[in-house]
Amino acid sequence: MKIILKNLTKKFPSRSKKGADVTAVDNFDFEIPSGQLIGLLGPSGCGKSTCLNLISGLEEPTEGQIFFDDEDVTDLPPENRGVGLVFQNYALYPHLTVMKNITFPLENFKGDKKMSKLEMQERAYEAAKLVQIDGLMERRPSELSGGQQQRVAIARALVKTPRVLLLDEPLSNLDARLRLQTREEIRRIQRETGVTTIFVTHDQEEAMSISDLIVVMKDGKIQQIDKPQRVYDDPKNLFVAKFLGTPAINVFVGSVKKDRVFIGDDEVMKIKPQENRNVYIGIRPEGFIPDENGGLNCKLRAVEVTGRDKSIVSTHYAGIGETIRSIIDSDINIDESAKEVRFSLKPNKVYLFDKETEERVDFEAAKE
């Protein structure tokens, strides 16, 4: 089932009598394709959880409409929307067994949807098998690991066979290994069920690894929507470029002078001529090539070996941030006793952003 959000806006009243309303979601306009997993990605306070609450019906929009397929559900109560919601905290009933936690939503069905105890148990076992906890049905939450508790929460959301599955930072309380395992499970479950799923996270690695599309948000507004790799390779603005990538993109203050790009006073790249302007220059960590004749001259701080890669830590007076981190192949030799290291750059890993607007500036590298 597709979800259509039309000009969706949510404002909260200011705590101060004279203050302006706080806009959490600002004119959100997006069609979520049926059967896909969408990642809502952004820093804390960007409005992603509020957007999820609007779709679920836990919050009412100030403006705009929400459609499930062709049905306008903007004013429909949460319990009638057919939504499964999984929270950051597992929200399990500690005195109930896994079985009873999963069947709890089914007990509220009325009329022709009302189910017998046997039907509820059968449905619960189906959901438990899907998340691989069917051997834990008689345990209580206190007897489960964090990852198992999260699977119970997901099974409870799935047991209703929801039209939409909403996940609000479901992995935040898990350790690193469990996060990896659980996100792989979420992707598997979503593919097996085919349910349209929205996954809220501030962790760009999580969003990129399991999403069909990611929506990058800032201050309640959509910054970019696309496939994860395309957002990484083709960021629309400096915010998106900085938010995606581990290690983060390296940013410098620079300028374009006709057919040359400068970082500080270092001429680092030739391009096809364009108007002169001051820019921010973003270079992905994998965009550096150690080159004794390279145009970018940095002060060497350290070389870190991480197995298959080496990380060169350096500084440059035009850099924004304490250090520059460059990722190179581990078999490339670097003189760690040297005071400086020079780089040439891979043009496809270099991005220019207007100094005033921070919007992306397209350029074409000149052929040598």
N, C-alpha and C positions, 0 to 999 in steps of 0.2 A: 504494500500500500504506500502510495506516495504522500508526502506531507508538503503542503503549500503554505508558506508564510508570506502574507501580504502586508507590507508597510508596518510590521509589528513594532510597537513602541511600548515601553513600560517606564513610567516615572513614579518615583517615590517622593512623598512630601518631605520637605526639609525639616530637620529637628528644630531649627531656628525659625521663629515666627516670621522674620523678615528675609530669610534665606530663600533661594530659588529651589525649585524641585530638582531632585537628583534623577537624571536619565540613565537607567541601567541598560536598557536595550533601545537603540535609536534607529528607527526606520529599517528594520531587518526585513529583507525581501529575498526569498530563496525558495526554490523547489527541491525537495529532497527526494531523489528517485526511489522507486519502490524496490524493496529487497536489498538495499545497500547499507553499508555501515559508514556513517558519517562521523568524523571527529570534529568536535567544537574545541578549538585550541586558542589559548590566550592566557595572559597573566591574571593573577588574582584581581578581582574587581572589574574585569572586562565585560561582564554580563552573560557569560556562557551558562552558568547555573540558573540565572533568572530566565534565560531563554528556554531552558529545559522545563522549568516550572510553569512557564506559560503554555508550552505544548501539552504538559500533563494535566493542566487545569488547576494546579495548586496556586497559581497567581492569575489574576485577571489583567488583560492588556489595557493600557490607557488608550491606545489606538491600534487599528489594524485588525486583520482577520487570520484565522487558522483553519485550514481545510485538511481533512483526511480523505484523500481522493477528491470526490466532488461534494463531500458533506462538510458544511460549515459547522465546526465544533467550538467556535469561539466562546459561546455561552453554555456549552454542554458541561454538566458537572463531571468532575474527575472520574467518578466511579462508572460513568456511562461512556467513557472514551475508549475503553479497551486498551489501556496503556499498562505496561509492566515497568515498574520503577525500582532501580537498585541504587541505594545511597552509598555515600562514602563510608559511614559507619554502618555496620551490617544490619542493625535494627531487628535483631532476632529476639524472640521471647525466651528468656533464660530458663523458665520453668517448664517449657514444652520440649518434647523430643523433636528431632529433625523431621520426622514424619508429620507431626502436628504443626510445626512451623510452616511446612510446605503446603499442607492442606488448608491452613487457616483462611486464605482468600476464597477458597471454594465454598466454605461454610456460609459465606454471605450471599451466595447465589440464591435467587428467589424465583418463584413462578416456574416457567417451563425450563429454566436453566438450573433449577435445584437438582443436586446430585445426591445419590445414596452414599453411605459411608464406604461401601466397597468401591464404587465408581471413583470417589475421591482418592482412595488409597491407590487404585490402579493408575490414575492420572499422576499422582505424586511419584510413584515408582518410575513412570516414563520420564518425568522431568529429572529425577535423581540419576537415572542411568545416563541421561544426556550430559550431565555435568560430572558423572563418575563418582557419585557418593551414595549409590544405592546400598552399599554395605554398612552404612552408618546411620540407618533410619531410626534406631532406638536410642541413639546417644542424645545428650543435651549439648547446647552450644559450648558450655564450659569444658566439655570433653573433646572439643575439636580444635585444630590449629586455625590460624587466621585465614589461610587459604581455603580450608574446608568450610569455615563459616561463610566466606564470601560466595562459595559455590552453593551453599544452602540458600543464600539471599537471591542468587540468580535463578535457582530452581523454583523458588517461591514466585518470582516474577514471571517465569515461563509457564507455570502450571495452569495459568488462566488462558493459555494460548492467545497472548495479546496481539493486537494489530501493530503495535509499536513498542519497542523495548528502549527504555531510556536509562543510561548508566551515568551517574553523577560521581566522577572521580572514584571509581570502584576499587582502584588498586592502591590508593594513597596510604593505606594502613598496613601494607604488606612489605616484607623485606625484598631486597633486590631480586633474589632468585625466584621467590614466589610471584613477584610482579611479572617476571618474564613468562613463567609457566602459565599464570592465570590469563594474561593477555592473549597468549596463543590459544587457550581454551575458549576464550570469548569469541575469537575469530572463527574457530571451528564450529562452535555452537551456532553462531549467526549464519554461517554458510549452510549448516544442516537444516536449520529451521526456516531460513529465507525471510525472517522477520526484519522489517525496516528498523534499523538500530541507530541511535544517536549516542555517542560516547563523548562525555565531557572530560577534559583533562588540561592541565597546564604543562604536562610533560610532552614535549614535541617528539621525542623518540617513540613514546607509546602511540601517539596519534599517527605518525608516519608509518609505523610498522604494521598496523592492522586496518587502517581506514581505506575505503574506496575513494573518498574525497575528504579533504580537510577544509574547514572554514576557520580562517585566522581572524580573531577579533581583537579590537582595542577600543576601550572607552565606549562599549556598547555598539560599535559600528563594525561592519564587515570590512576587512582589509583585503582579503583575497580568498577565492574559492577555486580549488583545482585538485587534480591528483597530487598525492604527496610529493613524488619526485619532481613534478613540474613546478610546484611551489618552491621547492628547494633550488632548482636550477634556474628559475625565472621569477624571482621575487618582484612584486610590484613597487615596493618602497623599502626604505631603510629599516623600518620597524619589522617587516616580515623577514628581511634578510638576516637581521640580528636575532630574531626569535627562533629561527630554525637552524639547526646544525650543531653538532657536538664533535670537536670543540667549536665554539662560536666563531662566526666570521670575524676577520680582522678589519678594523675600520680606521681609515686615515683621513686627514684633511689634505686636500689636493686641489688641482686646477687643470682645466683643459685650455691649451693655447694652440689654436688652429689644429694642427695634426699631431700634437704631442700631449701626453698625459704626464703630469708631474705629481709626485708625492713629496711635499716640501719643495726642495730644490732638485730632487732626484728625478731625472727623466726616465720613466719606467716603461713607456709603451708608445708605439706609433699607431695612429688611427687615421681613418679617412677624415678629411677636414670638416670641422663644424665650428659653431660660434664659441668664442671664449667664455668661460664661466668658472666660478668656484664650485667645487664639488666635494662630496664625501666619496671616498673610494673604498669599496668593500672587496676583500680578497679572501676566498675560502681557504682553510688551512692546507688543502691539497693543491692549491693553485700556485705554490712557490717551487721554483727550480733552482737549486744551488748552482751558482754560475759565477766564476771569478770575474767575468766581464759583465755581469748583470747590472742593471741600472739602479736597483734598490739596495742601498747600503745600510745595513743594520748592525747594531752592537750585539755581539753574541753573549748570552748569559749562561745557557746550559744546553746540553744535548741529552734527551731522555730516550732510552731504548725501551719499547713496549712490546717487543717480540717481532711481529711482522713489520712494524713501522718504527721510525724514529721521529721524535718530536723536537724540533729546534725552537728553543725559547730565546727570543731576542727583543730588542727595543728599537724604536725610531722616534725622533723628536716630533714627527707629524702624526704619530699614532695616537688613537683615542683608546685609552686603556693602559694598564700598567705594562703589559707584555704583548708580543706578537707570537703566535704559535703556528708553526709550519710543520706539516706532516709530509715526510718523505719515506721512500723505501729504505728498509733497514740495511740493505747492502751498499748504500751510498756512504762513502767515507767523508766525515766532517772533522776538520782539525779543531778539537775541543779546546786547544790552548790559544787559538786565535782570538783576537779582540773584536774582530768584525766578521760578518758573513754577508755575501752579496747574493742577490737573487735576480733571475729573470722570471717572468710571470706567464702563466697560461691564460690567454685572453678569455677563454670560455669560463674561467673561474674568477674573473674580475668584473665588478659592477660599479657603475657610476650613478650617484644620486645628487640631484640638485641641492645646493647648500641651503637654500631657503625653504623649499617645499618638501625636501627629502623624498621626492618622487624619483623613480628610476629614469635615467637618461640613456637612451639607446645609442650604441656606437658600433662601428665596424672596424675591426683591427685591420691595419694596412699590411699588405703582403711585403715581406722582406725582399 
